């Protein structure tokens, strides 16, 4: 199962966040004990007062070319494993854009 799935008027993205890294980077995927796939993302913000979550949403919005208001953390606010709701029509083009997150060069 990919790290994203259609949900209502958008997608659920499963993310394993690593804060306090040297820089933002997408580092592939990992599966949890239930077999759910999560995309691994590192951010350089510290995990205090929502700073790492804020950077995650800002970077995702930038990479997906979406307004940040379209992204909401719906679970895992204080956990490494998060679910982010992306409000965007589920289309085959959107599936391609999400899959391309794994192929983007790390910056």
PyMOL commands that set and color helices and strands:
alter all, ss='L'
color gray80, all
select helices_A, chain A and resi 51-64+68-70+92-103
alter helices_A, ss='H'
color red, helices_A
select strands_A, chain A and resi 4-7+10-18+25-31+37-42+71-75+81-86
alter strands_A, ss='S'
color yellow, strands_A
deselect
rebuild
show_as cartoon
